[in-house]
Amino acid sequence: MHELLLLGAPLVLALLSLFPCCSCLSQGGEEDDDSGEKGEEEVSLMGFAGEAGPPVTGGGFSANGKFSYGYASSPGKRSSMEDFHDTRIDGVDGETVGLFGVFDGHGGARAAEFVKQNLFTNLIKHPKFFTDTKSAIAETYTSTDSELLKAETNHNRDAGSTASTAILVGDRLLVANVGDSRAVICRGGDAIAVSRDHKPDQSDERQRIEDAGGFVMWAGTWRVGGVLAVSRAFGDKLLKQYVVADPEIKEEVVDSSLEFLILASDGLWDVVTNEEAVAMVKPIVDSEQAAKKLLQEASQRGSADNITCLVVRFLEQGNQQERPMNDQAS
C-alpha cells in the first residue's frame, strides 16, 4: 500500500487540483456526491441546474393500477443541489413500463443531470428491451456513459454520478446500480437490499481497480486514486479506466409478498439503516408521504448531504385505486 501511495502521489496531486470542492474529495469542500432532479414542475422551485432550493415532492399511480410512486428531494444542508431523480411510466409496445431512478452527482450537477435526461430514453429504445432486458440495461448504462464522456470533452473539471434504477416490466422488477445510491425492498415484511454500494475498499472492487493499473488509498475514507469515494460511476473521465459504469443488476418477481421499493441517495443511507427505512415506510399507504417521511427523518438525524428518496408501492389486486397520475415524468 505504501508503494502504491508513493508511485501514485503525482497523480493524486493532479487529480486533486481538478476537484477543488467536490464531495468525493479527500480534502476540502463538502463531502461526497449528490444529484437532484428537476422536472418541469421543479424548475420554478430549483432554478438552474445545481442551484439549491426547497424540498420537491410528487407522485402518482400507474394507469393499470398495479403500483404507486412518490418522491421527495431536498438539498439538505448543502448550498448546491446535485441529486437528480426520474420517474416515468411509459407505454412501450402496448405494455406499461415503470422506470425509476436516483442519480447522485459529484463534481457538480452536470453528470447526474445528463444521466437523468438520457438513460431511460436510451433504454426504452434498445432493441432487446423486452427480449433480454438485463442485457439491454447493461448495454444502455455503458453506452450512456460513453455519450456522457463525449459531452464532457470541453469541460476542464471532472464530474460523475451514481445511478440506482428500477425497471418494472410486467411481473418483473429489475434493479441496476452504479455507485453508492441504494435500492431496498420490503418483501414479506423484511428489509432486503437489492443493490450493493460500490466502495473502493471492497475486495473485488479493489482488485479490479488495481488490475487496471489504479490504486486505492485512505484519505478520510477509502478513495480511488486518493480522490473518489465510489468505485463505479458515470463520467469521471480522468479515472474512467478504474471507475466503470458497469451496473450490477438484480431481478425480483413482483408477487403478493413484494410490498414496496425504496430508492435513495446516500443522504438517506448515511443516517438511516435499511431496516429503519422499511419500518418508516411500511405503515404509510401514500407513496409520496412515505418518501417525505424518509426525507424528514434523514434531515432530523443531521444528514450532511443532499437527500433524495423515491418509494414505489406495489398494489394488491382489489386494493387498486383509480387516481390520475399527477407526475408521470419528473
Sine and cosine of phi, psi and omega as CSV:
sin_phi,cos_phi,sin_psi,cos_psi,sin_omega,cos_omega
0.00,0.00,-0.66,0.75,0.02,-1.00
-0.90,0.43,-0.59,0.81,0.03,-1.00
-0.88,0.48,-0.70,0.72,-0.01,-1.00
-0.89,0.46,-0.65,0.76,0.03,-1.00
-0.88,0.47,-0.69,0.73,-0.02,-1.00
-0.92,0.39,-0.69,0.72,-0.02,-1.00
-0.93,0.36,-0.51,0.86,-0.09,-1.00
-0.99,-0.10,0.00,1.00,-0.08,-1.00
-0.83,0.56,-0.72,0.70,0.02,-1.00
-0.87,0.50,-0.63,0.78,0.02,-1.00
-0.91,0.42,-0.66,0.75,0.02,-1.00
-0.85,0.53,-0.73,0.68,-0.02,-1.00
-0.89,0.45,-0.65,0.76,0.01,-1.00
-0.91,0.42,-0.68,0.73,-0.01,-1.00
-0.93,0.37,-0.65,0.76,0.01,-1.00
-0.87,0.49,-0.55,0.83,-0.01,-1.00
-0.92,0.39,-0.36,0.93,0.00,-1.00
-1.00,-0.06,-0.14,0.99,-0.01,-1.00
-0.83,-0.56,0.87,0.50,-0.15,-0.99
-0.90,0.44,-0.44,0.90,-0.05,-1.00
-0.52,-0.85,0.64,0.77,-0.02,-1.00
-0.99,-0.13,0.51,-0.86,-0.09,-1.00
-0.91,0.42,-0.33,0.94,0.00,-1.00
-0.99,0.14,-0.04,1.00,-0.13,-0.99
-0.98,0.22,0.44,-0.90,0.06,-1.00
-0.99,0.15,-0.31,0.95,-0.03,-1.00
-0.67,-0.75,0.61,-0.79,0.17,-0.98
0.94,0.35,0.28,-0.96,0.08,-1.00
0.93,0.37,-0.09,-1.00,0.00,-1.00
-1.00,0.07,0.49,-0.87,-0.16,-0.99
-1.00,0.06,0.67,-0.74,0.14,-0.99
0.89,0.45,-0.05,-1.00,-0.26,-0.97
-0.99,-0.15,0.41,-0.91,0.11,-0.99
-0.64,-0.77,0.16,-0.99,0.06,-1.00
-0.26,-0.97,0.85,-0.53,-0.11,-0.99
-0.76,-0.64,0.65,-0.76,-0.17,-0.99
-1.00,0.09,0.40,-0.92,0.13,-0.99
-0.68,-0.73,0.98,-0.20,0.16,-0.99
-0.99,0.11,-0.09,-1.00,-0.06,-1.00
-0.87,0.50,-0.63,0.77,-0.01,-1.00
-0.93,0.37,-0.43,0.90,-0.11,-0.99
-1.00,0.07,-0.33,0.94,-0.10,-0.99
-0.85,0.53,-0.65,0.76,-0.02,-1.00
-0.92,0.39,-0.47,0.88,-0.01,-1.00
-1.00,0.03,-0.61,0.79,-0.16,-0.99
-1.00,-0.08,-0.35,0.94,-0.03,-1.00
0.97,0.24,-0.56,-0.83,-0.04,-1.00
-0.98,0.21,0.27,-0.96,-0.03,-1.00
-0.82,0.57,0.74,-0.67,0.04,-1.00
1.00,0.04,-0.14,0.99,-0.03,-1.00
-1.00,0.04,0.75,-0.67,-0.05,-1.00
-0.96,0.28,0.39,-0.92,0.04,-1.00
-0.34,-0.94,-0.15,-0.99,-0.01,-1.00
-0.95,0.31,0.20,-0.98,0.04,-1.00
-0.85,0.53,0.57,-0.82,0.03,-1.00
-0.87,-0.49,0.76,-0.65,0.00,-1.00
-0.72,-0.70,0.33,-0.94,0.04,-1.00
-0.01,-1.00,-0.02,-1.00,0.01,-1.00
0.16,-0.99,-0.10,-1.00,0.00,-1.00
0.08,-1.00,-0.15,-0.99,0.01,-1.00
-0.83,-0.56,0.47,-0.88,0.14,-0.99
-0.96,0.28,0.49,-0.87,-0.03,-1.00
-0.89,0.45,-0.49,0.87,0.00,-1.00
-1.00,0.07,0.02,1.00,0.07,-1.00
0.95,0.31,0.25,0.97,-0.07,-1.00
-1.00,0.05,-0.34,0.94,0.01,-1.00
-0.40,-0.91,0.41,-0.91,0.15,-0.99
-0.87,-0.48,0.29,-0.96,0.04,-1.00
-0.56,-0.83,0.41,-0.91,0.08,-1.00
-0.45,-0.89,0.45,-0.89,0.01,-1.00
-0.63,-0.77,0.40,-0.92,0.09,-1.00
-0.55,-0.84,0.74,-0.67,-0.08,-1.00
-0.62,-0.78,0.69,-0.72,-0.05,-1.00
-0.54,-0.84,0.56,-0.83,0.11,-0.99
-0.93,0.36,-0.26,0.97,-0.01,-1.00
0.89,0.45,-0.74,-0.68,-0.04,-1.00
-0.99,0.10,-0.07,1.00,-0.06,-1.00
-0.98,0.18,0.47,-0.88,0.06,-1.00
-1.00,0.09,-0.21,0.98,0.03,-1.00
-0.76,-0.64,0.33,-0.94,-0.04,-1.00
-0.88,-0.48,0.88,-0.47,0.01,-1.00
-0.87,-0.50,0.00,1.00,0.10,-0.99
-0.99,0.16,0.73,-0.69,0.13,-0.99
-0.80,-0.60,0.40,-0.92,0.11,-0.99
-0.59,-0.81,0.29,-0.96,0.03,-1.00
-0.62,-0.79,0.71,-0.71,0.09,-1.00
-0.74,-0.67,0.87,-0.49,-0.03,-1.00
-0.71,-0.71,0.64,-0.77,0.19,-0.98
-0.82,-0.57,0.96,-0.29,-0.11,-0.99
-0.90,-0.43,0.50,-0.86,0.19,-0.98
-1.00,-0.06,0.91,-0.42,-0.01,-1.00
-0.87,-0.48,0.91,-0.42,-0.03,-1.00
0.79,0.61,0.66,0.75,0.07,-1.00
0.99,0.15,0.03,1.00,0.00,-1.00
-0.92,-0.39,0.65,-0.76,0.04,-1.00
-0.97,0.24,0.81,-0.58,-0.02,-1.00
-0.83,-0.56,0.76,-0.65,0.08,-1.00
-0.97,-0.23,0.73,-0.69,0.01,-1.00
-0.76,-0.65,0.84,-0.55,-0.08,-1.00
-0.72,-0.70,0.67,-0.74,-0.03,-1.00
-0.46,-0.89,0.51,-0.86,0.13,-0.99
-0.83,-0.56,0.77,-0.63,-0.09,-1.00
-0.79,-0.62,0.90,-0.43,-0.11,-0.99
-0.94,-0.33,0.95,-0.33,-0.12,-0.99
-1.00,0.08,0.37,-0.93,0.15,-0.99
-0.64,-0.77,0.51,-0.86,-0.11,-0.99
0.96,0.26,0.37,0.93,-0.05,-1.00
0.90,-0.43,0.07,-1.00,-0.07,-1.00
-1.00,0.03,-0.15,0.99,-0.19,-0.98
-0.83,0.56,-0.79,0.61,-0.09,-1.00
-0.93,0.37,-0.69,0.72,-0.01,-1.00
-0.89,0.46,-0.64,0.77,0.02,-1.00
-0.91,0.42,-0.65,0.76,0.03,-1.00
-0.88,0.48,-0.72,0.70,-0.01,-1.00
-0.90,0.44,-0.69,0.73,0.03,-1.00
-0.86,0.52,-0.64,0.77,-0.07,-1.00
-0.98,0.20,-0.38,0.93,-0.18,-0.98
-0.87,-0.50,-0.47,0.88,-0.17,-0.98
-0.88,0.48,-0.81,0.59,-0.07,-1.00
-0.95,0.31,-0.57,0.82,0.07,-1.00
-0.86,0.51,-0.69,0.72,0.04,-1.00
-0.92,0.40,-0.62,0.78,-0.09,-1.00
-0.90,0.43,-0.74,0.67,-0.08,-1.00
-0.94,0.33,-0.23,0.97,0.08,-1.00
-1.00,0.01,-0.15,0.99,-0.07,-1.00
-0.91,0.41,0.73,-0.68,-0.07,-1.00
-0.89,0.45,-0.36,0.93,-0.01,-1.00
-0.97,-0.25,0.35,0.94,-0.09,-1.00
-0.83,0.55,-0.67,0.74,0.00,-1.00
-1.00,-0.04,-0.59,0.81,-0.11,-0.99
-0.98,0.20,-0.52,0.86,0.01,-1.00
-0.51,-0.86,0.96,0.27,-0.17,-0.99
-0.89,0.46,-0.62,0.78,0.00,-1.00
-0.88,0.48,-0.72,0.69,0.03,-1.00
-0.90,0.44,-0.63,0.78,0.02,-1.00
-0.88,0.48,-0.67,0.74,0.02,-1.00
-0.90,0.43,-0.75,0.66,-0.03,-1.00
-0.87,0.50,-0.71,0.71,-0.02,-1.00
-0.93,0.37,-0.57,0.82,0.00,-1.00
-0.94,0.33,-0.60,0.80,0.09,-1.00
-0.85,0.53,-0.77,0.64,-0.09,-1.00
-0.94,0.33,-0.60,0.80,0.01,-1.00
-0.94,0.33,-0.60,0.80,0.06,-1.00
-0.92,0.39,-0.59,0.81,0.08,-1.00
-0.89,0.46,-0.66,0.75,0.03,-1.00
-0.89,0.46,-0.65,0.76,0.05,-1.00
-0.88,0.47,-0.67,0.74,0.02,-1.00
-0.89,0.46,-0.70,0.72,-0.01,-1.00
-0.88,0.47,-0.61,0.79,0.06,-1.00
-0.91,0.41,-0.64,0.77,0.01,-1.00
-0.93,0.36,-0.35,0.94,-0.06,-1.00
-1.00,0.02,-0.01,1.00,-0.13,-0.99
-0.89,0.46,-0.45,0.89,-0.04,-1.00
-1.00,-0.08,0.09,1.00,0.00,-1.00
-0.97,-0.23,0.75,-0.67,0.02,-1.00
-0.98,0.19,-0.56,0.83,-0.02,-1.00
-1.00,-0.02,0.72,-0.70,-0.01,-1.00
-0.96,0.28,0.51,-0.86,0.07,-1.00
-0.57,-0.82,0.45,-0.89,0.00,-1.00
-0.45,-0.89,0.03,-1.00,-0.03,-1.00
-0.38,-0.93,0.54,-0.84,0.22,-0.97
-0.99,0.17,0.14,-0.99,0.15,-0.99
-0.41,-0.91,0.90,-0.43,0.12,-0.99
-0.89,-0.46,0.91,-0.41,-0.14,-0.99
-0.79,-0.61,0.43,-0.90,0.06,-1.00
-0.73,-0.69,0.77,-0.64,-0.02,-1.00
-0.88,-0.47,0.83,-0.56,0.02,-1.00
-0.96,-0.29,0.90,-0.43,0.02,-1.00
-0.76,-0.65,0.95,-0.31,-0.05,-1.00
0.87,0.49,-0.81,-0.59,0.02,-1.00
-0.99,-0.15,0.41,0.91,0.00,-1.00
-0.91,-0.41,0.71,-0.70,0.13,-0.99
-0.89,-0.45,0.88,-0.47,0.02,-1.00
-0.92,-0.40,0.85,-0.52,-0.01,-1.00
-0.95,-0.32,0.80,-0.60,0.02,-1.00
-0.84,-0.55,0.64,-0.77,-0.10,-1.00
-0.62,-0.78,0.65,-0.76,0.17,-0.99
-0.68,-0.73,0.85,-0.53,0.01,-1.00
0.99,-0.16,-0.43,-0.90,-0.13,-0.99
-0.89,-0.45,0.29,0.96,0.31,-0.95
-0.96,0.29,0.35,-0.94,-0.20,-0.98
-0.66,-0.75,0.50,-0.87,0.09,-1.00
-0.88,-0.48,0.75,-0.66,0.00,-1.00
-0.72,-0.69,0.71,-0.70,0.08,-1.00
-0.94,-0.35,0.35,-0.94,0.21,-0.98
-0.93,-0.37,0.91,-0.41,0.02,-1.00
-0.81,-0.59,0.85,-0.53,-0.02,-1.00
0.86,0.51,0.49,0.87,0.01,-1.00
1.00,0.04,-0.11,0.99,-0.05,-1.00
-0.99,-0.17,0.59,-0.81,0.11,-0.99
-0.99,0.10,0.82,-0.58,-0.02,-1.00
-0.74,-0.67,0.87,-0.50,0.09,-1.00
-0.95,0.31,0.78,-0.62,0.02,-1.00
-0.92,-0.40,0.27,0.96,0.16,-0.99
-0.59,-0.81,0.28,-0.96,0.02,-1.00
-0.87,-0.50,0.74,-0.67,0.10,-1.00
-0.92,0.40,0.79,-0.61,-0.01,-1.00
-1.00,-0.01,0.98,-0.20,-0.04,-1.00
-0.89,-0.46,0.58,-0.82,-0.08,-1.00
-0.90,0.44,-0.38,0.93,-0.06,-1.00
-1.00,0.06,-0.08,1.00,0.10,-0.99
-0.91,0.41,0.68,-0.73,-0.18,-0.98
-0.85,0.53,-0.68,0.73,-0.03,-1.00
-0.95,0.32,-0.60,0.80,0.03,-1.00
-0.93,0.37,-0.68,0.74,0.03,-1.00
-0.88,0.47,-0.68,0.73,0.01,-1.00
-0.89,0.46,-0.68,0.73,0.02,-1.00
-0.88,0.48,-0.70,0.72,0.00,-1.00
-0.89,0.45,-0.71,0.70,-0.02,-1.00
-0.93,0.36,-0.58,0.81,0.05,-1.00
-0.90,0.44,-0.47,0.88,0.01,-1.00
-1.00,0.07,0.02,1.00,0.03,-1.00
0.99,-0.13,0.09,1.00,0.01,-1.00
-0.99,-0.11,-0.11,-0.99,0.03,-1.00
-0.53,-0.85,0.33,-0.94,0.04,-1.00
-0.86,-0.52,0.73,-0.68,0.01,-1.00
-0.64,-0.77,0.35,-0.94,0.00,-1.00
-1.00,0.09,0.83,-0.56,0.10,-1.00
-0.54,-0.84,0.96,0.27,-0.12,-0.99
1.00,0.07,-0.62,0.78,0.18,-0.98
-0.44,-0.90,0.11,-0.99,0.01,-1.00
-0.95,0.30,0.74,-0.67,-0.10,-0.99
-0.67,-0.74,0.57,-0.82,0.10,-0.99
-0.95,0.31,0.84,-0.55,-0.03,-1.00
0.89,0.46,0.32,0.95,-0.04,-1.00
0.97,0.26,0.16,0.99,-0.14,-0.99
-0.85,-0.52,-0.82,0.57,-0.22,-0.97
-0.98,-0.21,0.77,-0.64,-0.11,-0.99
-1.00,0.04,-0.01,1.00,0.12,-0.99
-0.87,-0.50,0.49,-0.87,-0.07,-1.00
-0.99,-0.16,-0.16,0.99,0.09,-1.00
-0.68,-0.73,0.63,-0.77,-0.02,-1.00
-0.18,-0.98,0.36,-0.93,0.24,-0.97
-0.98,0.22,0.52,-0.86,0.06,-1.00
0.98,0.21,-0.65,-0.76,-0.03,-1.00
0.80,0.60,0.84,0.54,-0.16,-0.99
-0.87,0.49,-0.53,0.85,-0.01,-1.00
-0.94,0.34,-0.36,0.93,-0.01,-1.00
-0.92,-0.38,0.21,0.98,-0.19,-0.98
-0.86,0.51,-0.51,0.86,0.00,-1.00
-0.87,0.49,-0.44,0.90,-0.08,-1.00
-0.93,-0.38,-0.53,0.85,-0.08,-1.00
-0.97,-0.22,1.00,-0.04,-0.14,-0.99
-1.00,-0.01,0.28,-0.96,0.06,-1.00
-0.94,-0.33,0.48,0.88,0.04,-1.00
-0.98,0.19,0.89,-0.46,-0.06,-1.00
-0.99,0.16,0.50,-0.86,0.27,-0.96
-1.00,-0.03,0.75,-0.66,-0.13,-0.99
-0.85,-0.52,0.74,-0.68,0.05,-1.00
-0.79,-0.61,0.66,-0.75,-0.01,-1.00
-0.93,-0.37,0.69,-0.73,0.06,-1.00
-0.81,-0.58,0.54,-0.84,0.09,-1.00
-1.00,0.07,0.75,-0.67,0.07,-1.00
-1.00,0.07,0.97,-0.24,0.03,-1.00
-0.72,-0.69,-0.16,-0.99,-0.10,-1.00
-0.92,0.40,-0.31,0.95,0.00,-1.00
-1.00,0.09,-0.26,0.96,-0.01,-1.00
-1.00,0.04,0.92,-0.39,-0.11,-0.99
-1.00,-0.05,-0.78,0.62,0.00,-1.00
-0.32,-0.95,0.21,-0.98,0.01,-1.00
-0.82,-0.58,0.64,-0.77,0.13,-0.99
-0.88,-0.47,0.80,-0.59,0.20,-0.98
-0.91,-0.41,0.72,-0.69,-0.01,-1.00
-0.40,-0.92,0.44,-0.90,0.11,-0.99
-0.98,0.21,0.17,-0.99,-0.07,-1.00
-0.94,0.33,-0.12,0.99,0.15,-0.99
-0.87,0.49,-0.48,0.88,0.13,-0.99
-1.00,0.09,-0.78,0.62,-0.18,-0.98
-0.94,0.33,-0.30,0.95,0.07,-1.00
-0.92,0.39,-0.40,0.92,-0.10,-1.00
-0.80,-0.60,-0.11,0.99,-0.03,-1.00
-0.77,-0.64,0.77,-0.64,0.03,-1.00
-0.98,0.20,0.26,-0.96,0.05,-1.00
-0.84,0.55,-0.71,0.71,-0.04,-1.00
-0.91,0.41,-0.64,0.77,0.03,-1.00
-0.91,0.41,-0.66,0.75,0.00,-1.00
-0.89,0.46,-0.70,0.71,0.02,-1.00
-0.89,0.45,-0.66,0.75,0.02,-1.00
-0.89,0.45,-0.58,0.82,0.01,-1.00
-0.94,0.34,-0.65,0.76,-0.08,-1.00
-0.98,0.22,-0.56,0.83,-0.17,-0.99
-0.78,0.63,-0.72,0.69,-0.05,-1.00
-0.99,0.15,-0.06,1.00,-0.09,-1.00
-0.98,-0.19,0.94,-0.35,-0.08,-1.00
-0.95,0.32,-0.65,0.76,-0.05,-1.00
-0.97,0.25,0.86,-0.50,-0.10,-1.00
-0.91,0.42,-0.61,0.79,0.03,-1.00
-0.90,0.43,-0.69,0.72,0.03,-1.00
-0.90,0.43,-0.57,0.82,0.04,-1.00
-0.91,0.42,-0.69,0.73,0.04,-1.00
-0.89,0.45,-0.64,0.77,0.03,-1.00
-0.90,0.43,-0.60,0.80,0.03,-1.00
-0.89,0.46,-0.69,0.72,0.02,-1.00
-0.89,0.46,-0.70,0.71,0.00,-1.00
-0.88,0.47,-0.71,0.70,0.00,-1.00
-0.87,0.50,-0.68,0.74,-0.03,-1.00
-0.92,0.40,-0.67,0.74,0.03,-1.00
-0.88,0.47,-0.65,0.76,0.03,-1.00
-0.90,0.44,-0.70,0.72,-0.02,-1.00
-0.91,0.41,-0.48,0.88,0.01,-1.00
-1.00,0.09,0.05,1.00,0.12,-0.99
1.00,0.05,0.42,0.91,0.04,-1.00
-0.81,0.59,0.74,-0.68,-0.06,-1.00
-1.00,-0.08,0.05,1.00,-0.14,-0.99
-0.91,-0.42,0.17,-0.99,0.27,-0.96
-0.86,0.51,0.50,-0.86,-0.06,-1.00
-0.77,-0.63,0.83,-0.56,0.10,-0.99
-0.72,-0.69,0.80,-0.60,-0.03,-1.00
-0.79,-0.61,0.69,-0.72,0.00,-1.00
-0.72,-0.70,0.79,-0.62,-0.03,-1.00
-0.86,-0.51,0.76,-0.65,0.12,-0.99
-0.88,-0.47,0.87,-0.49,0.00,-1.00
-0.96,-0.29,0.77,-0.63,-0.01,-1.00
-1.00,0.01,0.82,-0.57,-0.15,-0.99
-1.00,-0.09,0.73,-0.69,0.02,-1.00
-0.95,0.31,0.54,-0.84,0.09,-1.00
-0.86,0.52,0.72,-0.70,-0.03,-1.00
0.99,-0.11,-0.37,0.93,0.06,-1.00
-0.96,-0.30,0.15,0.99,-0.03,-1.00
-0.96,0.28,0.73,-0.69,-0.02,-1.00
-0.97,-0.26,0.65,-0.76,0.08,-1.00
-1.00,0.09,0.93,-0.36,-0.02,-1.00
-0.49,-0.87,0.77,-0.64,0.00,-1.00
-0.92,0.40,0.56,-0.83,0.05,-1.00
-0.94,0.33,0.73,-0.69,0.03,-1.00
-0.98,-0.19,0.03,1.00,0.03,-1.00
-0.28,-0.96,1.00,-0.06,-0.04,-1.00
-1.00,0.10,-0.55,0.84,-0.06,-1.00
-0.62,-0.78,1.00,-0.07,-0.05,-1.00
-1.00,-0.08,0.00,0.00,0.00,0.00
